[in-house]
């Protein structure tokens, strides 16, 4: 099965809200905890940005006001993950 990519480049901000539903069956909080534990990369659960948290359970926010070397290292660690299910 081929996964559709849902990529929306940010229009001027230093963060991006991503949709994780094609990557995992777990909620945003579980996903971000595993992301930290397994890849050493932090994200913010999307549900924390919604007045109705259930609307954000398939979203994770990443900030990237970092040095290019830091971003490259994070990208390398993320590329090694097969799944966070």
C-alpha positions in Angstrom: 0.0 0.0 0.0 1.4 3.4 -0.9 1.0 6.1 1.6 -0.2 9.6 0.6 2.0 12.4 1.8 0.3 15.2 3.5 3.0 17.9 3.4 2.1 21.6 3.8 5.2 23.8 4.0 4.8 26.5 6.7 4.1 30.0 5.5 6.6 31.9 7.6 6.6 30.1 11.0 9.4 28.1 12.6 7.2 25.1 13.3 5.1 22.7 11.4 2.0 20.7 12.5 2.1 17.2 11.1 -0.5 14.5 10.6 0.7 11.2 11.9 -2.3 9.0 11.1 -0.5 7.3 8.1 2.5 6.5 10.4 1.0 5.0 13.5 -2.2 3.8 15.2 -1.3 5.4 18.5 -2.4 8.8 19.8 -0.3 12.0 19.7 0.9 11.7 23.3 2.0 8.1 23.0 3.7 8.9 19.6 5.7 11.9 21.0 6.8 9.9 24.0 8.0 7.1 21.8 9.7 9.5 19.4 11.7 10.9 22.3 12.6 7.5 23.7 13.4 5.8 20.4 14.9 8.6 18.3 15.8 11.4 20.8 13.6 13.8 18.8 10.9 15.9 20.6 7.6 17.0 19.3 4.5 18.5 21.0 1.3 16.5 21.0 -1.2 18.1 18.7 -4.1 17.7 21.2 -2.5 20.3 23.4 -3.3 23.0 20.8 -7.0 22.3 20.6 -9.8 23.4 23.0 -11.3 19.9 22.1 -8.2 17.8 22.5 -9.7 14.9 20.6 -9.4 17.0 17.4 -5.6 16.9 17.7 -4.9 13.2 18.5 -3.5 12.6 15.0 -1.2 15.6 15.0 2.2 16.5 16.3 4.0 19.8 16.2 7.7 20.2 15.5 9.7 23.4 15.9 12.8 23.9 13.9 14.5 27.1 15.1 17.7 25.1 15.3 21.2 25.0 13.8 21.2 23.1 10.5 23.5 20.5 12.1 21.0 19.8 14.8 18.2 19.4 12.2 20.3 17.1 10.1 21.1 14.9 13.1 17.4 14.7 13.9 16.5 13.8 10.3 19.1 11.0 10.4 17.7 9.6 13.7 14.1 9.8 12.3 15.1 8.1 9.1 16.2 5.0 11.0 12.8 4.4 12.6 10.7 1.8 10.8 7.6 2.4 12.8 6.3 3.8 16.1 3.2 1.6 16.2 
